[in-house]
Amino acid sequence: MAINGIYHFIETEFKVMKNEKDIICVAPVNGGDYPETTVKLTLNEGMDLYELFEVNDGNEYKVDVFTDKYKSIIALYFLSKSKLEERKYNTDGHIAVENVASLNDLQKMLKTFLDGNYYSLLKMMPDKIILEKSTNDKYNVLFLGKRDSKTYITKSRNLNSAAIVLYNFSFKLSQFYALINKTEVKNDDDFIETLKELYLLG
């Protein structure tokens, strides 16, 4: 997809607070004049330096740096979708998963409400959100990247609490792949991994 198509998504799905030669600042559509959270991209085309920030209550946090303008605009869009957009979860699925009494119950509920491509129970599988057994009947939830890199989302939770985290992040991972299709990003596995980490874990 051309860069103008990505700009169009940003302009129609978010409120662009500032769009100048060297800075783009994006806020939620209904965030008012002084939104709590914004996403900002600074553009230094002369040096091929594009820095992506999350801004919370005026405090800036650098999220990533790019040397390619096109990739930085796509990253701005993905981070904005992650940080500024309210996700619409299936309420029935949420309630069902929150009230499971056992791992078998959880497995049945997840099969009903989620695609099995996005999660794994107790088995390490790349590119999935994983429920991992901890100690004392507690569970961890993690993401296993393509290079077997583990990123823990939460640790030592009871089953119901861990199940909700697993459900939410598995749903978020499915939305990530829908965005990849929408923006037509392909043939660049490293960049897709970068976008996935931005979107899932920001």
MOSULDA-V348166 format. One record per residue. RES is the residue in three letters. OMEGA is omega in degrees with one decimal (NA if undefined). Layout:
res = [RES,RES]
omega = [OMEGA,OMEGA]
This chain:
res = [MET,ALA,ILE,ASN,GLY,ILE,TYR,HIS,PHE,ILE,GLU,THR,GLU,PHE,LYS,VAL,MET,LYS,ASN,GLU,LYS,ASP,ILE,ILE,CYS,VAL,ALA,PRO,VAL,ASN,GLY,GLY,ASP,TYR,PRO,GLU,THR,THR,VAL,LYS,LEU,THR,LEU,ASN,GLU,GLY,MET,ASP,LEU,TYR,GLU,LEU,PHE,GLU,VAL,ASN,ASP,GLY,ASN,GLU,TYR,LYS,VAL,ASP,VAL,PHE,THR,ASP,LYS,TYR,LYS,SER,ILE,ILE,ALA,LEU,TYR,PHE,LEU,SER,LYS,SER,LYS,LEU,GLU,GLU,ARG,LYS,TYR,ASN,THR,ASP,GLY,HIS,ILE,ALA,VAL,GLU,ASN,VAL,ALA,SER,LEU,ASN,ASP,LEU,GLN,LYS,MET,LEU,LYS,THR,PHE,LEU,ASP,GLY,ASN,TYR,TYR,SER,LEU,LEU,LYS,MET,MET,PRO,ASP,LYS,ILE,ILE,LEU,GLU,LYS,SER,THR,ASN,ASP,LYS,TYR,ASN,VAL,LEU,PHE,LEU,GLY,LYS,ARG,ASP,SER,LYS,THR,TYR,ILE,THR,LYS,SER,ARG,ASN,LEU,ASN,SER,ALA,ALA,ILE,VAL,LEU,TYR,ASN,PHE,SER,PHE,LYS,LEU,SER,GLN,PHE,TYR,ALA,LEU,ILE,ASN,LYS,THR,GLU,VAL,LYS,ASN,ASP,ASP,ASP,PHE,ILE,GLU,THR,LEU,LYS,GLU,LEU,TYR,LEU,LEU,GLY]
omega = [179.8,-177.7,178.5,177.0,177.9,176.0,-179.4,177.3,-178.6,-175.9,-177.7,-176.6,-178.3,174.6,178.9,-176.3,-177.7,176.5,-178.3,-176.4,-173.5,-179.5,171.3,179.7,-173.1,-179.9,174.9,-178.8,-176.6,-176.0,-179.6,-177.8,-178.4,-177.6,179.1,-175.9,173.3,174.6,-173.7,174.9,174.4,-175.0,174.1,-173.1,179.3,-179.6,-174.6,-178.8,-176.5,-174.6,-176.6,-177.2,163.5,-179.2,178.3,179.3,176.8,178.8,-178.4,176.2,179.2,-175.9,-178.8,178.8,-179.4,175.6,-178.5,-175.4,-178.1,179.5,-179.2,178.9,176.0,179.2,175.8,-179.9,-178.0,179.0,177.0,178.1,-178.8,-170.2,-169.5,-174.8,178.2,-179.8,179.5,179.9,173.7,-175.8,179.2,179.0,179.3,-177.8,-178.7,-178.3,-178.2,-174.6,-179.7,-178.4,-177.3,176.1,178.1,176.6,-178.9,-179.6,179.0,-178.3,-178.7,178.2,-180.0,-169.5,-177.0,173.2,-177.7,178.1,-170.3,-178.4,175.5,177.1,172.9,179.7,-179.3,179.0,-176.2,175.6,178.1,170.3,-169.0,169.8,-176.6,178.0,176.9,178.0,176.8,179.4,176.8,-176.8,172.9,172.2,-177.4,172.6,177.8,-178.6,-176.2,179.8,-179.6,176.5,-179.7,172.8,-179.0,178.6,175.3,-178.0,171.7,176.6,172.6,-172.3,-176.5,-180.0,178.5,-179.5,178.8,178.7,177.7,-179.2,-177.1,-177.0,175.0,176.0,179.3,177.9,177.6,177.4,177.8,-178.2,174.2,177.5,177.2,178.2,-178.4,-176.7,176.8,175.3,179.7,175.6,177.2,-173.6,-179.3,179.9,177.8,176.1,177.5,179.5,-178.9,178.4,176.6,-174.4,-176.9,-167.5,176.0,NA]
